[in-house]
Amino acid sequence: MSIFPYVYYMILSFKITSDTRQIAVYAGLVTSAFAFAEFLSGVAWGRISDRVGRKPVLLAGLAGTALSMLVFGFAPNLPVALVGRALGGLLNGNMGVLQTTVAEIVTVKEHQSQAYAIMPFVWSLGSLLGPALGGALAQPCESFPTFFARGTLFDQFPFLLPNLVCAVILAFGVLVGVLFLEETHEELKGRRDFGIEAGRWLLGHFQTRPADQIIVDKAGEANLQEQSALLEDEEPPGYRTIEGSPCQPSTPSLSPKALPADAKTKGKRRVKNKPRGVRKAFTKQLMPVFLSEPISTEPISLPFRFTGGFGLSSQTIGLMLSVQGVYSMVAQLYLFPFASRHFGSLKLFRCVLMTWPLLYLLVPYLVILPQGLQMPGVYLCLLWKITAQCFAFPSNQILLTNSAPSSLVLGVINGVAASSASLARAFGPTVTGLIHSWGLKIGFTGVAWWACGVVCILGALESLWIEAVDGRMDHEDEERLADEALIDALAIDAAINAAEDLQQFEEGGVQIPKSESTLNFL
């Protein structure tokens, strides 16, 4: 997100072409390079996470993104910039793996709307800080000449500073992840993690008294020793993120090979959700370019023939994208859980897709509004887009997760979904860039936007065939309820047997104190 406020000006600095109408094409290539490389590696990262765990893949993705941003910041020309973006896509498998991690943490279906709103919330936080950093720190020798003099490194590479700051933030994220991120893979979360141990050791040095310290008197010391003797034969519990108590054994899940054949085929047949990237990819790069393009002085011939943009600077665009990031966080935390509870994920998803085409059909006409209404219109359309995006993203992921037959194949399923979305993001910006440049040549600014509207109409029609099915979460809920019923039955049976034994003792003349009989009965 941090590159979008200045990507137009970065392409200009490469001096590839003197025709500003071609900038959208090259900006689309820069955006597509990351997504296409991510498409190539998405499934592979999902399979790797199923084997080595989620945590190593997530940390590798952060480190790879930091490296790619440094390469991009030092890019002296377009080929190096494309290599930097592609490197980030190849090394970043976090999209699908992060979705898998959330799915493994959420064990109750009723909590899905809140849980799946957290990930877009974090993305919204990035969309708030990223554009602000990118717009404010790009070309620092022009924006902050007092601190960044001409002839320095930042003058030679005017777009290095925002990428350098982002790389430092990512490095800090890797450190935090090593120390405090717990593994969620069902079969691997019990293994020893030296990073977690180091994190707990560090936290222990900052605490005056450990949270789990127990102070007892001599009267309770014997009870503690007795409990310790009972527990010392048990294996120490592994690192837990989902289970509440180490004394509660987790129900083993079937491996993909052990799944019934019909479960495998049903799971594959149920994954019908259209990749969410299809609708976003065509406008993620188009809107900043549209806002950056100079104001046109050519005559307007309604209803379709007009050109031009808003002529905004990278700082202004970064501020606008940050404002939409603030609203996005609010929408994710409050609006989506409320709407999801009242309408359901599938109905909400369909409703959003039905209203999306109208937005893309209207956006180009913002440039012909009176000057006093242009910016309010831009913010209104951004508000509309972000609301739809905040509803569609988690709804799509909930539908996809519920269609999985087992948590052990979530990594592959989410990897395929992430790769599909990346493929759309790879071709979307390039295709819309070509269409937009062609539209400017023939005098039609809205051609690319209207093409996006047609794609959204197809997506809305496709959503009518999506089915809300009972998948992994429903089976796990059934197993949990069955286990609880079995435990209740065993407890009742044990209580009845204890009562019968107590009655036999009393009939045999053995007197048991009331307190002990009550304890035995319980």
N, C-alpha and C positions, 0 to 999 in steps of 0.2 A: 504493500500500500504506500510506502514512503516514496516510491519512484514516480507515482502518477502525477503529482503536482509539477514536476520538472522534466518529465520525459520528453515533452514537446521541445523544450529549450535545449535539452541534451542532444537531441537529434539535430537541431539547428547548429549547435557548436561543432558537430562532426563535419559540417559543410559538405554533405553528400549531394544535395541538390539545392538549387536556388528557387525552385518552385515550392512554395509553402503548402500547396495543395497536396503534395506527396508526403508531407510529414506524417499524416495519419497512417500511411502504409508502413513506414519504418517503425513508428511507435507500436503498431500492431505486431510487427515481427519481434520486437523486444519483449512484448508481453507474452507472445505465443511461445517463445523459446523455452521459457520456464515450464509452461503448462505441457508442452509436447514432451519434454524430457521427463516430466513427472508422470505422464501417461505411460511412457516406456518402462518406468521403474516401479509404478504403483503396486502392481500385483506381486512383483518380486519382494518388495518390502513387506507386504502382507504375509507372504509365506515365511519370510525370515522371522517375523515377529511371532508366528505360530511355533517356531522352533526354538528361538533363543530368548523369547520374552518381549514384552512391550517396551520396557524401560530402555534397554540398549538401543532399540530402533529410534525411539523418541529423542534420546540424547544425541545419537548420530545425526538425526535430521536437523537438530538445532546447530550442531557444529558445522554441518555441511552448508546450511544457509548462511552462517556467518562468513565462511570462506568465500562463498559465491558473491556476497555483497562487497567484500574487499576487492575481488577481481573486477566487479562491475564499477566500483568507485574509481579504480585506477585505469579504466578503459579509455584509451586515446582515440579509438575509432569504433565504428559499428561492429565489425567482426569480434573484437574482444568483448564488447558489451554483450553480444549474443552468446559467446562462450560462457561468460560469467552467469548469465541468467540460466542457460542450459545446465550448467554445473549445479546450480541450486536446485533445479528440478530433479536431477538424477540422484542427488544425495538427500533429498527431502521426501521421506515417506510418511510424514507425520499425519497427513489428513486422514487416511483410512485407519491407521494404527490408533490415533487419538479417539476416533469414533468407537473403535473396538474396546478401548480402555474404559470409556464411559459406559458402554453396554455391559461390561463385566462388573462394573461397580454397582450398577442399578439392578437390584434383585427383585424389586416390587414394581409391577406394571403401573400402579397409580402414581409412582414417583417419576415416571419418564418425562412428563412435560417440564418439571422443574430441572431435572438433570440435563436434559438435552437443550435447555435454554442457557446453561452455563457456558458451553463451548462457543456458541455464537456471541455470548456476552464478552468472552475474552477476545474473540475476533473483533468485536466492536470496539473494545478498548484499544486494540492495535490499529483499527481504522481511525481512531481518534488521535492517537499519538503519532502514528506513522506519517500521515499527510502533514501534520503540524511540523514534525521534525524535517521532513523532506522539503517542504515549502520554505521553512524559515532558514535552514542551514545550507541550502543549495546556493552556489555562487557567493560564498561568504566574503570574498574580496570586494564585491559590489554592495552587499547588504551590510557588512560590518568592516569597513575599511580601517577602522581604528585598531582592530584586533588582528586582522588578516591583511597583511601588506601585499602589494603587487610583487611579482617575481618569486613568491614562495611556492611551496608544494601545492597549496590550496588554490593558487592562481593557475598553476599548470593543470591541475585536475579539479575543476570548479565544482564537481559533484561528488567529491570524495568524502567530505565532512559528514553528510547525513548517513552515508553507508558505513563510515567508521563508527559513528555513534551507535547505529543499529547493531553492528558487529559486537561492540562492547556489551550491549544489553543482552544479546544472545549468549555471549560467553558467561555472563552472570547467570543466565537461565540454566545453562549446562551445569554450572557449579551447584546451584540449588537443587537441580534434578538428581545429581549424583548423591547428594547428602540426604534428601528428604522424599524423593519420589519412590513409592513402593510398587513392586511388581504386581500386576493383576491377573496374569495368565493363570488359569485354573490349576495347571499341573506344575508350574514353575515358581509360584509365589512363596512356596515354603523353603526355597533354597536360601543359603546364607548370602547376605548382601553386606559387603564391607563398607560400602558407601553409607548405607542406613546406619550401621553401627558407628561410623565416624560422626554422622550427623547427631545421633543421640548423645555421643560423648561430648560433642561441642555444646549441645543444649544443656547437658548436665553441669557444665562449668559456668553457665550463665544463670543457673537456678540456685537460690540459697538453700532450698530444700526440694528434693525430687518430689514430683506429684504423687508418686506411688509409695512414698515412705509411710510406714505404719508404726505408730507408737502404741505399745501395749504395756500393761502392768504385769507383775509377776503372776497374777491370777490367770491371765490369758495366755501366758507363755506356753503352758502345757498344751493348750488347745492348738496353738500354732504349730508346735512341734509334732503333734499328732497328725494334723493336716499335711504337714510337709512330708511325713513318713508315708502317708497314703499316696501322695502325688509324685514322689521322687522316682518311682518306677516308670512313670509316663515320659514319653519323649517330649522335649521342649517344643512349644508351638512355633511354627514358622512365622514369617512376617505376614500380618493379616491386614487387608484393607476392607474386606467385605464382611467377614465373620465378626460377630460381636464378642464371643467368648472362646478361649482356646479349649475349653472343655466340651464344646459342642462340635462333634464331628461333622464335617461337611459331606454332603451327599455326593458321591463320585458321579461325574458325568461321563457319558460314553464318548469315546474317541471317534473321529470321523470314520475310521474303518469299522468300528463297532456299531455304527448307526444302522438301523434297518434300511433296507433298500428303498422302501416307500418313503421314508423320512427324508432321504437324500433327494429323491426326485421331487418330492413336494416342496422341499426348501428351494430347489432351483426354480421350480415352476412359479413359486410365489414371488420371487424377486422381479417385480414388474415396474418398479418405480423409475420414472424417467430421470436421468442424471440432472441434478439441480444446476450444474454448470452450464447447461444448454441455454438457459434464459439469462444468466448473469454474464456469460462470457462475451456476448455480443455488445455489451454496453459498458463493461468495467473500464475499458480503455477509451471508448468513444466519447463518454461524457467529459473527461478532462480535456481531450482534444477539442471538442465542441466549445468548451468554455474558453480555451486559449486562443482560438482562431480570431483574427482581426475582424472588426466590424465592417460589414460590406456597405459599399456606396452604390451598388448596382440597383437598378429599378426592380420593384417587386411586382410580380404578376400572379395574383392569387387564382386558384387555391393552392398550387403546388410549386410554382417557380419563384424561388428566392434563395439567397445564399448568405454566408457570413456567420460569425459567432459573436462572442461577447468581449473578446480582447482582454481577458483577465490575466493578471500576473500569476506566477507560481505561488507566491505568498498568499494571495487571495484565494486561489483554488485550494491550497492546503488548509486554510481556515474553514472554507465551506465544507470540505470533506471531514474535518474534525468536528464540526457542528453536527453533521449527520451521524458521526460516531457516538456523540453524547446521546442523541435521541435513540440510536440503535440499542444502547445499553439499557435504557429505560424500557424500551419495547420488549427486549428479551426477558428482562426480569419480571415484568408486571403484565404486559399486554398478552404475550404468547401463552403463559400458563393459564390465564383466565379464559382466553379464547379456546384453548385446547380442551379444557375441562368442560366447557359448555357446548362445543360443536363437535369435538372429536378430531383426531388428526387427519383422517381422510376427507371429511367435509371441509375442514379448514384449508387443506391443501388444494382441493378443487376450486374453492371460492377464490383463493388468491390467483390461481392460474387463469380464471375467467376474467379477472379485472386487469391483469397485467398487459394484455395487448393494447388496451385503450391508452395506457400511459405512454407507450412508445410511439403511438400514432400522433400524440399531441405535443411531445417534447420539441420537435423542430419549430413549431409555431411560436415558441417563446421569443424568438428573435424579432418577430414582427409586432410584438406588443409595444404599447407606449413605454417610454424609458422608465417611468415611475413604477410600472407594473412588472418589468422584466425580472428583477431580482426576487421579488416576492413569488413570482411564478416559478422561478428556478428552485427556490427553497420548498415550495409546495410539491413540486414533482419529486424532489429528492426525498421529502417526507413520505410520499406515496411509495416510492421505490423501496425505501428502507423498511417500511412497515410490511410490505409484501414479502420482502426478502427475509425478515425476521420470523414471519409465519411459515414460509415455505421450507426454509433450511431445516429446522428441527422436526417439522412434520414429516418431511421426506425421510429423515434419518430414523424416526420412530417406526415408520412403516417398513423400512428396510430391515431394521433390527428385529422386529417382531416376526418377519418372514424367515429368519434363520432357524434351521432345525436344531442347532446345537451351538453353544458358546465357543466350542473348539474350532469351528469353521468360520467364526466371525472375522478373523483376520483376513482370510482369503476373500470373503464376500465384500467386506469394506474396501479391500484393495482393488477389487474389480470395479466397485462403484466409484472410488476415487480416480481410478484410471479413466473411466468413462467420462467423468466430469472434467478431468484434465484434457482429454481429447477435444472436448467441446471448447474448453478455454484456449486450446492450442490453435484451432482453426478459426474460432470466432473472431478474435481481434484482427487477424490478418485479413479474413474475408470482409469484415465490416470496414477495415481500413481501405481496402481496394474499392469497395462499393462507395464509400464516402468520398474518396478522391475522384472517382468517376462522376459522382453526383455534383461535386463542386465544378467540374469541367463543363458539364452541360447545364449548370445553373439550378440544380435541385439539391439543396442541403439535406432535405429529409429523406432521401432515398434509403440510406443505411438504416435510419430509424424505422422506416416503414417496413423494411425487410425483416428487422427484428420483431416487429409486430406480427408479421406473418408466421414467423417461427413460434412465437408465443401462442398464437391461435392453434397451431398444430399441437403444441404441448397441452393446451387446455382440452382439446378434443381427446388426446391420448389418455388424459387423466380419468376420463369416464370409464375406462376399462380396468383401472386399478381396483383391486379388491382388498378389503381389510380382512386379513386371515389370522387364525390362531396359530402362532408359531412358538418360538423358544420360550418367551416370557409366560405364555399361558400354560405350557407344559411344566415349567418350573413352579408356577403357582399351584398347579394341581399336585405335583410331587410334595411341595411344602405342606399343603393342607392334608394330604394323605399321611405324611410323617407325623404331623401334629395329632391327627386322629388316632394313629397307632400308639403314640406316646400316652395319650389320654386313656386309651383302652388298657394299656399295660399298667398305668398307675392305678386305675380303678381295680383291676384284677389283683394287684399287689396289696391294695388296701383291704379287699375282701379276704384274701388269704391271711393277712395279719390279724384281722378281726376274728376269723375262725380259730387261729392258733391261740389267741388270747382267751377265747371262750373255753378251749380245751384245757388250758393251764388252770383257769379258775375252777373248772369242774373237777380237776385233779387235786384241788386243795392248795395249789401254789398261789400265794398272794403276791400280787405285783403292785407296787405303789402306783398311785393315780398318774403322777407325772411321767413315770416310765411307760405306763400303758398308753398314754396319749402319744408319747414320742414314737413308740413302736407302731401305733396305728398310722401315724403320719408317714 
